[in-house]
Amino acid sequence: MSTKTDSLALAKEFAEDWYLELRGKSRVGQLKQERTFADAAKQFVREYVPLTNGERNPRYVKDHEARLDNHLLPYFDNIGLSDRSGGPRGVLGDGADIFRTSGSKIIVLEST
């Protein structure tokens, strides 16, 4: 973040306003300090190959990464891991929570 100014006074004023805004959001619980779906997806990609001990075809591994990049991350990217109300949802007959993405794709997240 930049103030795009050479004035120290303006930079200090900008920083103070920004700090006070964040402090207010923190007090009312608007700031989330948790990992996002994107964070978990990145960790999954880093750990998947070592976890499989090379028993998976490299193409299979790349396809998993492509599914994350193309289908899941565009929709769930910045949603916190504890937040399952981040989009249009419904419940399947067996009690599984679902999220419907734009179009006809349905993602089943958890069965209760």
C-alpha positions, 0 to 999 in steps of 0.5 A: 500500500502506498500513499503516493505522496512525498509529504510525511504529514499526509503519509502519517495522516493516511496511516493513522486513518487506515489504522483506526479503520482496521482497529474499528473493524477488529473491535466489531469482528469484521476482520478475519484472522484465519486461513482461507481456502486459497491458503489451504489449497496452496498447502495441499498442492505443496504437500500432495506429491510427498504424501503420495510418495510418488505413487501417483502419475504426474499428470494426475497430480497436475490435474488436481492442481488444475481443478483447484485453479479452474473450478474451486479457487475462483469461487472459494478463494478468499473464503475463510475455512470456518465460513461455509456461508460464503455463497448460494447454498442448499442441503441435499437429502442426506444432509450434505451442505452444497454450494452452487457456483455460477452455472450448473456446478455443485460442490458438496462440502460436508455431510452432516 
